[in-house]
Amino acid sequence: QAQLVESGGGLVQPGGSLRLSCAASGVIFSMYAMGWYRQAPGKQRELGAAITSRDNTNYADSVKGRFIISRDNAKNTMYLQMNSLKPEDTAVYYCNADGSRWNFPQFWGQGTQVTVSL
């Protein structure tokens, strides 16, 4: 059974850094496009960053230049390095696995809270 487990969230001051991890199991990780989505209170879930199975990356304008998405297929893990964090980055961050290219289903993690505050 496919499972995505996020970790690394927490409370950080503005200007600080955090590194999120998403560990996948039960899927052929290397075949999936992966993404980090986030949902702030009262707002819709939005894409923050994505990485394809070929390591092509895409970032929302709001995080471009501050966040770095990466993956380690040998460890079945995706990462999000978040630098220069701002209070508006506060949200629940969700890991997503998209296998639509191969007609595989899509999976979500349970989310990890990131709070940027003094």
C-alpha positions in Angstrom: 0.0 0.0 0.0 1.4 3.4 -1.0 2.3 5.8 1.7 3.9 9.2 1.9 5.2 10.5 5.2 6.4 14.1 5.7 8.7 15.3 8.3 10.8 18.3 9.2 8.1 20.9 9.9 8.1 23.2 12.9 8.4 26.7 14.2 11.0 29.0 12.8 11.7 32.7 12.9 11.5 34.9 9.8 14.6 34.6 7.8 15.3 31.1 9.0 15.5 27.8 7.2 13.8 24.4 7.4 14.2 21.2 5.4 11.2 19.0 4.8 11.4 15.4 3.8 8.9 13.1 2.2 9.5 9.4 2.5 7.6 7.1 0.0 6.8 3.5 0.3 4.8 1.1 -1.7 5.4 2.9 -5.0 8.0 2.8 -7.7 9.3 6.2 -6.5 11.5 6.9 -9.5 8.6 6.8 -11.9 6.6 9.4 -10.1 6.5 13.2 -10.5 6.6 14.6 -7.0 5.5 17.9 -5.5 5.2 20.0 -2.4 1.8 21.7 -1.9 0.9 24.0 0.9 -2.4 25.2 2.5 -2.6 28.2 4.7 -5.6 28.7 7.0 -8.6 29.9 5.0 -6.9 29.4 1.7 -6.9 26.8 -1.1 -4.1 24.3 -1.4 -1.5 25.5 -3.8 1.6 24.0 -5.5 4.9 25.2 -4.0 7.4 23.2 -6.0 7.5 20.1 -8.2 10.1 17.8 -9.6 9.6 15.3 -12.4 11.0 11.8 -12.6 13.8 13.3 -14.8 14.6 16.0 -12.1 13.1 18.9 -14.0 11.9 21.4 -11.4 9.1 24.0 -11.2 8.5 26.6 -8.5 5.6 28.9 -7.6 6.7 32.6 -8.0 6.2 33.1 -4.3 9.0 30.6 -3.4 11.3 30.9 -6.4 14.8 31.7 -5.3 14.2 30.7 -1.7 13.1 27.1 -1.9 14.9 24.1 -3.5 13.2 20.8 -4.3 15.2 17.7 -4.8 14.8 13.9 -4.7 16.9 10.9 -3.9 15.5 7.9 -5.8 17.8 5.5 -4.0 16.2 6.5 -0.7 12.7 6.9 -2.0 12.7 10.4 -0.5 11.9 13.9 -1.7 13.2 17.1 0.0 12.3 20.8 0.2 15.0 23.1 1.5 13.3 26.3 2.6 15.4 29.4 3.1 14.7 33.0 3.9 11.3 32.0 5.3 8.6 34.6 5.7 5.4 34.6 7.8 3.4 34.1 4.7 5.1 30.7 4.2 3.1 29.5 7.2 1.0 26.6 6.1 0.5 22.8 6.2 2.9 21.4 3.7 1.8 18.3 1.8 3.8 15.8 -0.2 2.2 14.6 -3.5 3.1 11.7 -5.8 1.7 12.0 -9.3 1.9 8.8 -11.5 -0.5 10.0 -14.1 2.1 9.8 -16.8 2.0 6.0 -16.4 -1.7 5.9 -15.5 -0.8 5.3 -11.9 -2.9 6.9 -9.1 -2.0 10.0 -7.2 -1.1 9.9 -3.5 -0.9 12.5 -0.7 0.9 12.6 2.6 -0.7 13.6 5.8 1.0 17.0 5.9 3.4 18.8 8.2 2.9 22.2 9.8 5.4 25.0 9.1 5.0 28.1 11.2 7.1 31.2 10.6 6.8 33.6 13.5 8.8 35.6 16.0 
